[in-house]
C-alpha cells in the first residue's frame, strides 16, 4: 500500500473479508510482524501503530488472561 500496510486475520476459508486488522507504516514492518506472529497462541502481532478493527482478538490457544490487555492497547511481547 502507499501509506501503510496491514496484517489481517479472519475465519479459515473465508476470502471475502477479515475480522481483525492491524496497521503498520509502509515498508517491511507488517511482513516481519506476520512472520514472527503465531496467531494460534498470540492475541495480536507486535509493533503495530493502530488497530484497524474494533474489539479485542483472542487467540484460540491464548494463555493471556482476558482482562490483562485493555481493548485497543498496543502491546509488544
C-alpha positions, 0 to 999 in steps of 0.5 A: 500500500502507499501509506501503510500496510496491514496484517489481517486475520479472519475465519479459515476459508473465508476470502471475502473479508477479515475480522481483525486488522492491524496497521503498520507504516509502509515498508517491511514492518507488517511482513516481519510482524506476520512472520514472527506472529503465531496467531494460534497462541498470540492475541495480536502481532507486535509493533503495530501503530493502530488497530484497524478493527474494533474489539479485542482478538483472542487467540484460540490457544491464548494463555493471556488472561482476558482482562490483562490487555485493555481493548485497543492497547498496543502491546509488544511481547 
